[in-house]
Amino acid sequence: MVLAKRIIPCLDVKDGRVVKGEHFVNLKDAGDPVQLGSQYRNDGADELVFLDITASPEKRKTMNEMVRNVAAQLDIPFTVGGGIGSIDDARNILCSGADKVGINTMAVQKPDLITEISDKFGKQCCVVAIDGKRLENKNNFEVYINGARNATGLDAVEWAKQTEKLGAGEILLTSIDKDGTKDGFDIDLTKEITNVVNIPVIASGGCGTLEHFVDIFRESDADAALAASIFHYDEYSIQNVKEYLKRNGIVVRP
């Protein structure tokens, strides 16, 4: 049986508002997270991802409130990431109504947190976000943290394998080189990761056309494709994407 590919809008949240930038900078307001989440659900989104991109302890209360408001309106799974640094942070987000938590910087700095979340709440709740950037003049990709600002020296492929061993249930893989460019997903990076792990991989970064969705599913084993700008600014609807994928032989959920 062929598993349906998932289409996932991503909502980057700053101070309670959805924003979008390019290469993780030059942020512009894109709307209210609850309103946009409901709109995407009604349009056929399979899941949603909310990322608190300026997370800090004092903003956690704001995020919990947003999660509760979103959960009250949605009946599809959604992941929340950003600033989750402990098992208590993860518990608070899940108890507020999120289905999964995403960890990135803290996964690198405190790898045991992956195992703790997986053991405590179930593997399916633990999404490890990996932000990868191609090394100059090389085929390797390096992991970055802190909103893609700091290089770690970690090889993205090796880190992906390690996160699976530690208990990650899913990988959210973002290409820093492609983020916000609308030039297409980073197929090389996605293939390298999907070739070495047995957990679902969400491809992220660079989507700008309907063809890009077809390309990532045809040319890699990505389980889902995540996009932001094309949905936030009404360039395409999720239904447009799914109809196009179906016409091109890609299995999607109705």
FIKOLZA-1660 file (N, C-alpha, C; in steps of 0.1 Angstrom, whole numbers, plus 5000, padded with zeros to 4 digits):
% residues 254
   i   px   py   pz ch aa at
   1 5008 4988 5000  A  M  N
   1 5000 5000 5000  A  M CA
   1 5009 5013 5000  A  M  C
   2 5006 5022 4991  A  V  N
   2 5013 5035 4990  A  V CA
   2 5008 5044 5001  A  V  C
   3 5017 5050 5009  A  L  N
   3 5012 5059 5019  A  L CA
   3 5010 5073 5012  A  L  C
   4 4999 5080 5016  A  A  N
   4 4997 5093 5010  A  A CA
   4 5007 5103 5015  A  A  C
   5 5011 5112 5006  A  K  N
   5 5020 5122 5010  A  K CA
   5 5013 5134 5017  A  K  C
   6 5019 5139 5027  A  R  N
   6 5012 5150 5035  A  R CA
   6 5017 5164 5030  A  R  C
   7 5007 5173 5031  A  I  N
   7 5010 5187 5028  A  I CA
   7 5008 5195 5041  A  I  C
   8 5019 5202 5045  A  I  N
   8 5019 5208 5058  A  I CA
   8 5023 5223 5057  A  I  C
   9 5013 5232 5059  A  P  N
   9 5017 5246 5060  A  P CA
   9 5025 5249 5073  A  P  C
  10 5035 5257 5072  A  C  N
  10 5043 5261 5084  A  C CA
  10 5040 5276 5088  A  C  C
  11 5038 5278 5101  A  L  N
  11 5035 5291 5106  A  L CA
  11 5046 5295 5116  A  L  C
  12 5055 5304 5111  A  D  N
  12 5065 5309 5120  A  D CA
  12 5058 5320 5129  A  D  C
  13 5059 5319 5142  A  V  N
  13 5052 5328 5151  A  V CA
  13 5062 5336 5159  A  V  C
  14 5060 5349 5159  A  K  N
  14 5068 5359 5166  A  K CA
  14 5059 5368 5174  A  K  C
  15 5060 5368 5187  A  D  N
  15 5051 5376 5196  A  D CA
  15 5036 5374 5192  A  D  C
  16 5032 5362 5190  A  G  N
  16 5018 5359 5188  A  G CA
  16 5013 5361 5174  A  G  C
  17 5022 5365 5165  A  R  N
  17 5018 5368 5151  A  R CA
  17 5026 5358 5141  A  R  C
  18 5019 5355 5130  A  V  N
  18 5026 5347 5120  A  V CA
  18 5035 5356 5112  A  V  C
  19 5048 5352 5109  A  V  N
  19 5057 5361 5101  A  V CA
  19 5064 5352 5091  A  V  C
  20 5069 5358 5081  A  K  N
  20 5077 5351 5071  A  K CA
  20 5088 5359 5066  A  K  C
  21 5100 5352 5064  A  G  N
  21 5112 5359 5060  A  G CA
  21 5119 5351 5049  A  G  C
  22 5131 5355 5046  A  E  N
  22 5140 5348 5036  A  E CA
  22 5153 5345 5043  A  E  C
  23 5158 5333 5042  A  H  N
  23 5170 5328 5048  A  H CA
  23 5169 5331 5063  A  H  C
  24 5157 5330 5069  A  F  N
  24 5155 5332 5083  A  F CA
  24 5156 5347 5088  A  F  C
  25 5156 5356 5078  A  V  N
  25 5157 5370 5082  A  V CA
  25 5147 5378 5074  A  V  C
  26 5146 5392 5076  A  N  N
  26 5137 5401 5069  A  N CA
  26 5122 5396 5071  A  N  C
  27 5118 5396 5084  A  L  N
  27 5105 5391 5087  A  L CA
  27 5094 5401 5084  A  L  C
  28 5083 5395 5078  A  K  N
  28 5071 5404 5075  A  K CA
  28 5059 5397 5082  A  K  C
  29 5050 5405 5086  A  D  N
  29 5037 5400 5092  A  D CA
  29 5029 5392 5082  A  D  C
  30 5024 5381 5086  A  A  N
  30 5016 5373 5077  A  A CA
  30 5002 5369 5082  A  A  C
  31 4999 5374 5095  A  G  N
  31 4985 5371 5100  A  G CA
  31 4984 5365 5113  A  G  C
  32 4972 5362 5117  A  D  N
  32 4969 5356 5130  A  D CA
  32 4970 5341 5130  A  D  C
  33 4977 5335 5139  A  P  N
  33 4979 5320 5138  A  P CA
  33 4967 5312 5139  A  P  C
  34 4957 5316 5148  A  V  N
  34 4945 5308 5149  A  V CA
  34 4937 5309 5136  A  V  C
  35 4936 5321 5131  A  Q  N
  35 4928 5323 5119  A  Q CA
  35 4934 5316 5107  A  Q  C
  36 4947 5317 5106  A  L  N
  36 4954 5310 5095  A  L CA
  36 4953 5295 5096  A  L  C
  37 4955 5290 5109  A  G  N
  37 4954 5276 5111  A  G CA
  37 4941 5270 5107  A  G  C
  38 4930 5277 5111  A  S  N
  38 4916 5273 5107  A  S CA
  38 4914 5273 5092  A  S  C
  39 4920 5283 5086  A  Q  N
  39 4918 5285 5071  A  Q CA
  39 4925 5273 5064  A  Q  C
  40 4937 5270 5069  A  Y  N
  40 4945 5259 5063  A  Y CA
  40 4938 5245 5065  A  Y  C
  41 4933 5243 5077  A  R  N
  41 4926 5231 5080  A  R CA
  41 4914 5230 5070  A  R  C
  42 4906 5240 5069  A  N  N
  42 4894 5240 5060  A  N CA
  42 4898 5238 5045  A  N  C
  43 4910 5242 5042  A  D  N
  43 4915 5240 5028  A  D CA
  43 4921 5227 5025  A  D  C
  44 4922 5218 5036  A  G  N
  44 4927 5205 5033  A  G CA
  44 4941 5201 5038  A  G  C
  45 4947 5210 5047  A  A  N
  45 4960 5207 5052  A  A CA
  45 4959 5194 5060  A  A  C
  46 4970 5186 5059  A  D  N
  46 4970 5173 5066  A  D CA
  46 4975 5175 5080  A  D  C
  47 4984 5185 5082  A  E  N
  47 4989 5188 5095  A  E CA
  47 4993 5203 5095  A  E  C
  48 4997 5208 5106  A  L  N
  48 5003 5222 5107  A  L CA
  48 5015 5221 5116  A  L  C
  49 5024 5231 5113  A  V  N
  49 5036 5232 5122  A  V CA
  49 5036 5247 5126  A  V  C
  50 5037 5249 5139  A  F  N
  50 5039 5263 5144  A  F CA
  50 5053 5264 5151  A  F  C
  51 5061 5273 5146  A  L  N
  51 5074 5275 5152  A  L CA
  51 5076 5289 5158  A  L  C
  52 5078 5288 5171  A  D  N
  52 5080 5301 5179  A  D CA
  52 5095 5305 5176  A  D  C
  53 5097 5314 5167  A  I  N
  53 5110 5316 5161  A  I CA
  53 5119 5326 5170  A  I  C
  54 5112 5332 5180  A  T  N
  54 5120 5341 5189  A  T CA
  54 5118 5336 5203  A  T  C
  55 5117 5323 5205  A  A  N
  55 5113 5317 5218  A  A CA
  55 5123 5321 5229  A  A  C
  56 5117 5325 5240  A  S  N
  56 5125 5327 5252  A  S CA
  56 5115 5325 5264  A  S  C
  57 5121 5322 5276  A  P  N
  57 5112 5318 5287  A  P CA
  57 5100 5327 5289  A  P  C
  58 5102 5341 5288  A  E  N
  58 5091 5350 5291  A  E CA
  58 5080 5349 5281  A  E  C
  59 5083 5344 5269  A  K  N
  59 5073 5343 5258  A  K CA
  59 5066 5330 5258  A  K  C
  60 5070 5320 5267  A  R  N
  60 5064 5307 5267  A  R CA
  60 5049 5308 5270  A  R  C
  61 5046 5317 5280  A  K  N
  61 5032 5319 5284  A  K CA
  61 5023 5322 5271  A  K  C
  62 5028 5332 5263  A  T  N
  62 5021 5336 5251  A  T CA
  62 5019 5324 5242  A  T  C
  63 5029 5316 5240  A  M  N
  63 5029 5304 5231  A  M CA
  63 5018 5294 5236  A  M  C
  64 5018 5291 5250  A  N  N
  64 5009 5282 5255  A  N CA
  64 4994 5286 5252  A  N  C
  65 4992 5299 5254  A  E  N
  65 4979 5305 5251  A  E CA
  65 4975 5303 5237  A  E  C
  66 4985 5306 5228  A  M  N
  66 4982 5304 5214  A  M CA
  66 4979 5290 5210  A  M  C
  67 4986 5281 5216  A  V  N
  67 4984 5266 5214  A  V CA
  67 4970 5262 5218  A  V  C
  68 4966 5267 5230  A  R  N
  68 4952 5264 5234  A  R CA
  68 4942 5269 5225  A  R  C
  69 4944 5281 5220  A  N  N
  69 4934 5288 5210  A  N CA
  69 4934 5280 5197  A  N  C
  70 4946 5276 5193  A  V  N
  70 4946 5268 5180  A  V CA
  70 4939 5255 5182  A  V  C
  71 4943 5248 5193  A  A  N
  71 4937 5234 5195  A  A CA
  71 4922 5235 5196  A  A  C
  72 4916 5246 5201  A  A  N
  72 4902 5247 5202  A  A CA
  72 4895 5247 5188  A  A  C
  73 4903 5251 5178  A  Q  N
  73 4897 5253 5165  A  Q CA
  73 4901 5242 5155  A  Q  C
  74 4910 5233 5159  A  L  N
  74 4915 5224 5149  A  L CA
  74 4912 5209 5152  A  L  C
  75 4910 5201 5142  A  D  N
  75 4909 5187 5144  A  D CA
  75 4919 5179 5135  A  D  C
  76 4930 5186 5132  A  I  N
  76 4941 5179 5125  A  I CA
  76 4953 5180 5134  A  I  C
  77 4963 5171 5132  A  P  N
  77 4975 5172 5141  A  P CA
  77 4983 5185 5139  A  P  C
  78 4989 5190 5149  A  F  N
  78 4998 5201 5148  A  F CA
  78 5010 5200 5157  A  F  C
  79 5021 5204 5152  A  T  N
  79 5034 5204 5159  A  T CA
  79 5037 5218 5164  A  T  C
  80 5043 5219 5175  A  V  N
  80 5047 5232 5180  A  V CA
  80 5062 5231 5184  A  V  C
  81 5070 5240 5179  A  G  N
  81 5085 5240 5182  A  G CA
  81 5089 5254 5185  A  G  C
  82 5101 5255 5191  A  G  N
  82 5107 5267 5195  A  G CA
  82 5108 5269 5210  A  G  C
  83 5120 5270 5215  A  G  N
  83 5122 5272 5229  A  G CA
  83 5119 5261 5239  A  G  C
  84 5117 5249 5233  A  I  N
  84 5114 5237 5242  A  I CA
  84 5127 5232 5246  A  I  C
  85 5130 5234 5259  A  G  N
  85 5144 5230 5264  A  G CA
  85 5143 5220 5275  A  G  C
  86 5131 5216 5279  A  S  N
  86 5130 5206 5290  A  S CA
  86 5118 5197 5288  A  S  C
  87 5117 5187 5296  A  I  N
  87 5106 5178 5296  A  I CA
  87 5093 5186 5300  A  I  C
  88 5095 5195 5309  A  D  N
  88 5084 5203 5314  A  D CA
  88 5078 5212 5303  A  D  C
  89 5087 5218 5295  A  D  N
  89 5083 5227 5284  A  D CA
  89 5075 5218 5274  A  D  C
  90 5080 5206 5271  A  A  N
  90 5073 5197 5262  A  A CA
  90 5059 5194 5268  A  A  C
  91 5059 5191 5281  A  R  N
  91 5046 5187 5287  A  R CA
  91 5036 5199 5286  A  R  C
  92 5041 5211 5289  A  N  N
  92 5032 5223 5288  A  N CA
  92 5026 5225 5274  A  N  C
  93 5034 5223 5264  A  I  N
  93 5029 5225 5250  A  I CA
  93 5019 5214 5247  A  I  C
  94 5022 5201 5250  A  L  N
  94 5013 5190 5247  A  L CA
  94 5000 5191 5255  A  L  C
  95 5001 5195 5268  A  C  N
  95 4989 5197 5276  A  C CA
  95 4981 5209 5272  A  C  C
  96 4987 5218 5264  A  S  N
  96 4979 5229 5259  A  S CA
  96 4971 5225 5247  A  S  C
  97 4975 5213 5241  A  G  N
  97 4967 5208 5230  A  G CA
  97 4975 5204 5217  A  G  C
  98 4988 5207 5217  A  A  N
  98 4996 5203 5205  A  A CA
  98 4997 5187 5205  A  A  C
  99 4998 5182 5193  A  D  N
  99 5000 5167 5191  A  D CA
  99 5014 5163 5192  A  D  C
 100 5023 5172 5188  A  K  N
 100 5037 5169 5187  A  K CA
 100 5045 5181 5192  A  K  C
 101 5058 5179 5196  A  V  N
 101 5067 5190 5199  A  V CA
 101 5079 5189 5190  A  V  C
 102 5084 5200 5186  A  G  N
 102 5095 5200 5177  A  G CA
 102 5107 5206 5185  A  G  C
 103 5118 5199 5185  A  I  N
 103 5130 5205 5191  A  I CA
 103 5142 5205 5181  A  I  C
 104 5150 5216 5182  A  N  N
 104 5161 5218 5173  A  N CA
 104 5174 5221 5180  A  N  C
 105 5175 5233 5185  A  T  N
 105 5187 5237 5192  A  T CA
 105 5190 5228 5204  A  T  C
 106 5179 5226 5212  A  M  N
 106 5181 5218 5224  A  M CA
 106 5184 5203 5221  A  M  C
 107 5179 5199 5210  A  A  N
 107 5182 5185 5206  A  A CA
 107 5197 5183 5204  A  A  C
 108 5204 5193 5199  A  V  N
 108 5218 5193 5197  A  V CA
 108 5225 5195 5210  A  V  C
 109 5221 5204 5218  A  Q  N
 109 5228 5208 5230  A  Q CA
 109 5225 5198 5241  A  Q  C
 110 5214 5191 5241  A  K  N
 110 5210 5182 5251  A  K CA
 110 5203 5170 5244  A  K  C
 111 5211 5161 5238  A  P  N
 111 5205 5150 5230  A  P CA
 111 5196 5141 5238  A  P  C
 112 5198 5140 5251  A  D  N
 112 5190 5131 5260  A  D CA
 112 5176 5136 5260  A  D  C
 113 5173 5149 5257  A  L  N
 113 5160 5154 5257  A  L CA
 113 5151 5147 5246  A  L  C
 114 5157 5143 5235  A  I  N
 114 5150 5135 5225  A  I CA
 114 5144 5122 5231  A  I  C
 115 5153 5115 5238  A  T  N
 115 5149 5103 5245  A  T CA
 115 5139 5105 5255  A  T  C
 116 5141 5115 5263  A  E  N
 116 5131 5118 5274  A  E CA
 116 5117 5120 5269  A  E  C
 117 5116 5129 5258  A  I  N
 117 5103 5132 5253  A  I CA
 117 5097 5119 5247  A  I  C
 118 5105 5112 5239  A  S  N
 118 5100 5100 5233  A  S CA
 118 5096 5089 5243  A  S  C
 119 5103 5088 5254  A  D  N
 119 5100 5078 5264  A  D CA
 119 5087 5082 5272  A  D  C
 120 5086 5095 5275  A  K  N
 120 5076 5100 5283  A  K CA
 120 5062 5101 5276  A  K  C
 121 5063 5106 5264  A  F  N
 121 5050 5109 5257  A  F CA
 121 5048 5101 5244  A  F  C
 122 5058 5093 5240  A  G  N
 122 5056 5085 5228  A  G CA
 122 5064 5090 5217  A  G  C
 123 5070 5081 5209  A  K  N
 123 5079 5085 5198  A  K CA
 123 5072 5095 5188  A  K  C
 124 5059 5092 5186  A  Q  N
 124 5051 5100 5176  A  Q CA
 124 5050 5115 5180  A  Q  C
 125 5053 5118 5193  A  C  N
 125 5052 5132 5197  A  C CA
 125 5065 5139 5195  A  C  C
 126 5076 5132 5192  A  C  N
 126 5089 5139 5192  A  C CA
 126 5094 5141 5178  A  C  C
 127 5094 5154 5174  A  V  N
 127 5098 5158 5161  A  V CA
 127 5112 5165 5162  A  V  C
 128 5122 5160 5156  A  V  N
 128 5135 5167 5156  A  V CA
 128 5136 5176 5144  A  V  C
 129 5138 5189 5145  A  A  N
 129 5140 5198 5134  A  A CA
 129 5155 5199 5131  A  A  C
 130 5159 5197 5119  A  I  N
 130 5173 5198 5115  A  I CA
 130 5174 5209 5104  A  I  C
 131 5182 5219 5107  A  D  N
 131 5184 5230 5097  A  D CA
 131 5198 5227 5091  A  D  C
 132 5198 5224 5078  A  G  N
 132 5211 5220 5072  A  G CA
 132 5215 5230 5061  A  G  C
 133 5228 5232 5061  A  K  N
 133 5234 5241 5051  A  K CA
 133 5246 5235 5044  A  K  C
 134 5247 5236 5031  A  R  N
 134 5257 5229 5023  A  R CA
 134 5271 5236 5026  A  R  C
 135 5281 5228 5029  A  L  N
 135 5294 5233 5031  A  L CA
 135 5300 5238 5018  A  L  C
 136 5307 5249 5018  A  E  N
 136 5312 5255 5006  A  E CA
 136 5322 5245 4999  A  E  C
 137 5319 5244 4986  A  N  N
 137 5327 5235 4977  A  N CA
 137 5327 5220 4981  A  N  C
 138 5317 5216 4989  A  K  N
 138 5316 5202 4993  A  K CA
 138 5302 5197 4991  A  K  C
 139 5300 5184 4992  A  N  N
 139 5287 5178 4991  A  N CA
 139 5281 5176 5004  A  N  C
 140 5288 5179 5015  A  N  N
 140 5283 5176 5028  A  N CA
 140 5274 5188 5033  A  N  C
 141 5266 5185 5043  A  F  N
 141 5257 5195 5049  A  F CA
 141 5259 5196 5064  A  F  C
 142 5260 5208 5069  A  E  N
 142 5263 5211 5083  A  E CA
 142 5250 5215 5090  A  E  C
 143 5248 5210 5102  A  V  N
 143 5237 5214 5111  A  V CA
 143 5239 5227 5117  A  V  C
 144 5229 5236 5116  A  Y  N
 144 5229 5249 5123  A  Y CA
 144 5218 5249 5134  A  Y  C
 145 5221 5257 5144  A  I  N
 145 5211 5259 5155  A  I CA
 145 5208 5274 5157  A  I  C
 146 5200 5276 5167  A  N  N
 146 5197 5290 5171  A  N CA
 146 5191 5298 5159  A  N  C
 147 5180 5293 5154  A  G  N
 147 5174 5300 5142  A  G CA
 147 5183 5301 5130  A  G  C
 148 5191 5290 5128  A  A  N
 148 5200 5289 5117  A  A CA
 148 5212 5299 5117  A  A  C
 149 5215 5304 5129  A  R  N
 149 5225 5314 5130  A  R CA
 149 5239 5308 5134  A  R  C
 150 5239 5297 5141  A  N  N
 150 5252 5292 5146  A  N CA
 150 5255 5278 5140  A  N  C
 151 5267 5276 5134  A  A  N
 151 5271 5263 5129  A  A CA
 151 5275 5255 5141  A  A  C
 152 5273 5242 5139  A  T  N
 152 5276 5232 5150  A  T CA
 152 5288 5223 5147  A  T  C
 153 5292 5222 5135  A  G  N
 153 5302 5213 5131  A  G CA
 153 5297 5199 5129  A  G  C
 154 5284 5197 5132  A  L  N
 154 5277 5183 5130  A  L CA
 154 5274 5181 5115  A  L  C
 155 5276 5169 5110  A  D  N
 155 5272 5165 5097  A  D CA
 155 5257 5162 5098  A  D  C
 156 5249 5168 5089  A  A  N
 156 5235 5166 5089  A  A CA
 156 5230 5152 5088  A  A  C
 157 5237 5144 5079  A  V  N
 157 5233 5130 5077  A  V CA
 157 5236 5122 5090  A  V  C
 158 5248 5124 5095  A  E  N
 158 5251 5116 5108  A  E CA
 158 5242 5120 5119  A  E  C
 159 5239 5133 5120  A  W  N
 159 5230 5138 5131  A  W CA
 159 5216 5132 5129  A  W  C
 160 5211 5131 5117  A  A  N
 160 5198 5125 5114  A  A CA
 160 5197 5111 5119  A  A  C
 161 5208 5103 5116  A  K  N
 161 5208 5089 5120  A  K CA
 161 5208 5088 5136  A  K  C
 162 5216 5098 5142  A  Q  N
 162 5217 5097 5156  A  Q CA
 162 5203 5101 5163  A  Q  C
 163 5196 5111 5157  A  T  N
 163 5183 5114 5163  A  T CA
 163 5173 5103 5163  A  T  C
 164 5174 5095 5152  A  E  N
 164 5165 5083 5151  A  E CA
 164 5168 5073 5162  A  E  C
 165 5181 5071 5164  A  K  N
 165 5185 5062 5175  A  K CA
 165 5181 5067 5188  A  K  C
 166 5181 5080 5190  A  L  N
 166 5178 5086 5203  A  L CA
 166 5163 5085 5206  A  L  C
 167 5155 5083 5196  A  G  N
 167 5140 5082 5198  A  G CA
 167 5132 5092 5190  A  G  C
 168 5137 5100 5181  A  A  N
 168 5129 5108 5173  A  A CA
 168 5119 5100 5165  A  A  C
 169 5107 5106 5164  A  G  N
 169 5096 5099 5156  A  G CA
 169 5095 5104 5142  A  G  C
 170 5101 5116 5140  A  E  N
 170 5100 5123 5127  A  E CA
 170 5111 5134 5126  A  E  C
 171 5115 5137 5114  A  I  N
 171 5125 5147 5112  A  I CA
 171 5119 5158 5103  A  I  C
 172 5120 5171 5108  A  L  N
 172 5116 5182 5100  A  L CA
 172 5129 5188 5095  A  L  C
 173 5131 5186 5082  A  L  N
 173 5144 5189 5075  A  L CA
 173 5143 5202 5067  A  L  C
 174 5150 5213 5072  A  T  N
 174 5149 5225 5065  A  T CA
 174 5163 5228 5058  A  T  C
 175 5162 5232 5046  A  S  N
 175 5174 5237 5039  A  S CA
 175 5176 5252 5041  A  S  C
 176 5186 5256 5048  A  I  N
 176 5189 5270 5050  A  I CA
 176 5192 5277 5037  A  I  C
 177 5199 5270 5028  A  D  N
 177 5202 5276 5015  A  D CA
 177 5190 5279 5007  A  D  C
 178 5179 5271 5009  A  K  N
 178 5167 5273 5000  A  K CA
 178 5156 5281 5007  A  K  C
 179 5157 5283 5020  A  D  N
 179 5147 5289 5028  A  D CA
 179 5142 5302 5022  A  D  C
 180 5129 5303 5019  A  G  N
 180 5124 5316 5014  A  G CA
 180 5127 5320 5000  A  G  C
 181 5135 5312 4993  A  T  N
 181 5139 5315 4980  A  T CA
 181 5129 5313 4969  A  T  C
 182 5120 5303 4971  A  K  N
 182 5110 5298 4962  A  K CA
 182 5117 5292 4949  A  K  C
 183 5129 5287 4951  A  D  N
 183 5137 5281 4940  A  D CA
 183 5135 5265 4939  A  D  C
 184 5127 5260 4949  A  G  N
 184 5125 5246 4949  A  G CA
 184 5132 5240 4962  A  G  C
 185 5126 5228 4966  A  F  N
 185 5132 5221 4977  A  F CA
 185 5146 5217 4974  A  F  C
 186 5154 5215 4985  A  D  N
 186 5168 5210 4983  A  D CA
 186 5167 5194 4982  A  D  C
 187 5166 5190 4970  A  I  N
 187 5164 5175 4968  A  I CA
 187 5177 5167 4972  A  I  C
 188 5189 5173 4970  A  D  N
 188 5201 5165 4974  A  D CA
 188 5201 5163 4989  A  D  C
 189 5198 5174 4996  A  L  N
 189 5198 5172 5011  A  L CA
 189 5188 5162 5016  A  L  C
 190 5176 5164 5010  A  T  N
 190 5165 5155 5014  A  T CA
 190 5167 5141 5011  A  T  C
 191 5173 5138 4999  A  K  N
 191 5176 5124 4995  A  K CA
 191 5187 5118 5005  A  K  C
 192 5197 5126 5008  A  E  N
 192 5207 5121 5017  A  E CA
 192 5202 5117 5030  A  E  C
 193 5192 5125 5035  A  I  N
 193 5186 5121 5049  A  I CA
 193 5176 5110 5047  A  I  C
 194 5167 5110 5037  A  T  N
 194 5157 5099 5036  A  T CA
 194 5164 5086 5033  A  T  C
 195 5176 5086 5027  A  N  N
 195 5183 5074 5024  A  N CA
 195 5188 5067 5036  A  N  C
 196 5190 5074 5048  A  V  N
 196 5197 5068 5059  A  V CA
 196 5188 5066 5071  A  V  C
 197 5175 5071 5071  A  V  N
 197 5167 5069 5083  A  V CA
 197 5154 5062 5079  A  V  C
 198 5148 5056 5089  A  N  N
 198 5135 5049 5087  A  N CA
 198 5123 5055 5093  A  N  C
 199 5125 5068 5097  A  I  N
 199 5114 5076 5102  A  I CA
 199 5109 5086 5092  A  I  C
 200 5097 5091 5093  A  P  N
 200 5092 5101 5083  A  P CA
 200 5101 5113 5083  A  P  C
 201 5103 5119 5071  A  V  N
 201 5110 5131 5069  A  V CA
 201 5101 5141 5062  A  V  C
 202 5100 5153 5068  A  I  N
 202 5093 5164 5062  A  I CA
 202 5103 5173 5055  A  I  C
 203 5101 5175 5042  A  A  N
 203 5110 5184 5035  A  A CA
 203 5105 5198 5036  A  A  C
 204 5115 5208 5039  A  S  N
 204 5111 5222 5041  A  S CA
 204 5122 5231 5035  A  S  C
 205 5117 5242 5030  A  G  N
 205 5126 5252 5025  A  G CA
 205 5127 5253 5010  A  G  C
 206 5122 5264 5004  A  G  N
 206 5124 5267 4990  A  G CA
 206 5112 5265 4981  A  G  C
 207 5101 5260 4986  A  C  N
 207 5090 5257 4977  A  C CA
 207 5083 5270 4972  A  C  C
 208 5082 5270 4959  A  G  N
 208 5076 5282 4952  A  G CA
 208 5066 5280 4942  A  G  C
 209 5065 5267 4937  A  T  N
 209 5056 5264 4926  A  T CA
 209 5049 5250 4929  A  T  C
 210 5039 5247 4921  A  L  N
 210 5033 5234 4922  A  L CA
 210 5042 5223 4918  A  L  C
 211 5050 5226 4908  A  E  N
 211 5060 5216 4903  A  E CA
 211 5070 5212 4914  A  E  C
 212 5073 5221 4923  A  H  N
 212 5083 5218 4933  A  H CA
 212 5078 5207 4942  A  H  C
 213 5065 5207 4945  A  F  N
 213 5059 5196 4953  A  F CA
 213 5061 5182 4946  A  F  C
 214 5058 5182 4933  A  V  N
 214 5059 5170 4925  A  V CA
 214 5074 5165 4925  A  V  C
 215 5083 5175 4923  A  D  N
 215 5097 5172 4923  A  D CA
 215 5102 5165 4936  A  D  C
 216 5099 5171 4947  A  I  N
 216 5104 5165 4960  A  I CA
 216 5099 5151 4962  A  I  C
 217 5086 5149 4958  A  F  N
 217 5081 5135 4961  A  F CA
 217 5085 5125 4951  A  F  C
 218 5088 5130 4938  A  R  N
 218 5093 5120 4928  A  R CA
 218 5108 5117 4930  A  R  C
 219 5115 5127 4935  A  E  N
 219 5130 5125 4935  A  E CA
 219 5136 5122 4948  A  E  C
 220 5127 5122 4959  A  S  N
 220 5132 5117 4972  A  S CA
 220 5121 5109 4978  A  S  C
 221 5124 5104 4990  A  D  N
 221 5115 5096 4998  A  D CA
 221 5109 5104 5009  A  D  C
 222 5108 5117 5007  A  A  N
 222 5101 5126 5017  A  A CA
 222 5087 5121 5019  A  A  C
 223 5083 5121 5032  A  D  N
 223 5069 5117 5035  A  D CA
 223 5059 5129 5035  A  D  C
 224 5065 5141 5036  A  A  N
 224 5056 5153 5036  A  A CA
 224 5064 5164 5031  A  A  C
 225 5057 5174 5026  A  A  N
 225 5063 5187 5022  A  A CA
 225 5057 5198 5029  A  A  C
 226 5066 5207 5034  A  L  N
 226 5061 5218 5042  A  L CA
 226 5064 5231 5034  A  L  C
 227 5055 5241 5035  A  A  N
 227 5056 5253 5028  A  A CA
 227 5050 5264 5036  A  A  C
 228 5054 5277 5034  A  A  N
 228 5048 5288 5041  A  A CA
 228 5044 5299 5032  A  A  C
 229 5053 5306 5026  A  S  N
 229 5050 5318 5018  A  S CA
 229 5039 5316 5008  A  S  C
 230 5040 5305 5000  A  I  N
 230 5030 5303 4989  A  I CA
 230 5016 5302 4995  A  I  C
 231 5014 5297 5007  A  F  N
 231 5001 5296 5013  A  F CA
 231 4997 5309 5020  A  F  C
 232 5007 5315 5028  A  H  N
 232 5004 5328 5035  A  H CA
 232 4999 5339 5026  A  H  C
 233 5005 5340 5014  A  Y  N
 233 5002 5351 5005  A  Y CA
 233 4993 5347 4994  A  Y  C
 234 4986 5336 4996  A  D  N
 234 4975 5332 4987  A  D CA
 234 4980 5329 4972  A  D  C
 235 4992 5325 4971  A  E  N
 235 4997 5322 4957  A  E CA
 235 4991 5309 4952  A  E  C
 236 4990 5299 4962  A  Y  N
 236 4983 5287 4959  A  Y CA
 236 4976 5282 4971  A  Y  C
 237 4965 5275 4969  A  S  N
 237 4958 5269 4980  A  S CA
 237 4963 5255 4982  A  S  C
 238 4960 5249 4993  A  I  N
 238 4964 5235 4996  A  I CA
 238 4956 5226 4986  A  I  C
 239 4944 5230 4983  A  Q  N
 239 4936 5222 4973  A  Q CA
 239 4943 5222 4959  A  Q  C
 240 4948 5234 4955  A  N  N
 240 4956 5235 4943  A  N CA
 240 4967 5225 4943  A  N  C
 241 4974 5225 4954  A  V  N
 241 4986 5216 4955  A  V CA
 241 4982 5201 4954  A  V  C
 242 4972 5198 4961  A  K  N
 242 4967 5183 4961  A  K CA
 242 4962 5179 4948  A  K  C
 243 4954 5188 4941  A  E  N
 243 4949 5184 4928  A  E CA
 243 4960 5182 4918  A  E  C
 244 4970 5191 4919  A  Y  N
 244 4981 5190 4910  A  Y CA
 244 4989 5177 4912  A  Y  C
 245 4991 5174 4925  A  L  N
 245 4999 5162 4928  A  L CA
 245 4991 5150 4923  A  L  C
 246 4978 5150 4925  A  K  N
 246 4970 5138 4920  A  K CA
 246 4971 5137 4905  A  K  C
 247 4970 5148 4898  A  R  N
 247 4971 5147 4883  A  R CA
 247 4985 5142 4879  A  R  C
 248 4995 5143 4888  A  N  N
 248 5008 5139 4884  A  N CA
 248 5012 5125 4891  A  N  C
 249 5001 5118 4895  A  G  N
 249 5003 5105 4900  A  G CA
 249 5008 5103 4915  A  G  C
 250 5008 5114 4922  A  I  N
 250 5012 5114 4936  A  I CA
 250 5000 5112 4945  A  I  C
 251 5001 5102 4954  A  V  N
 251 4989 5098 4963  A  V CA
 251 4989 5109 4974  A  V  C
 252 4977 5115 4976  A  V  N
 252 4975 5125 4987  A  V CA
 252 4962 5122 4993  A  V  C
 253 4960 5127 5005  A  R  N
 253 4948 5125 5012  A  R CA
 253 4937 5135 5006  A  R  C
 254 4925 5131 5006  A  P  N
 254 4914 5140 5001  A  P CA
 254 4914 5153 5008  A  P  C
% end
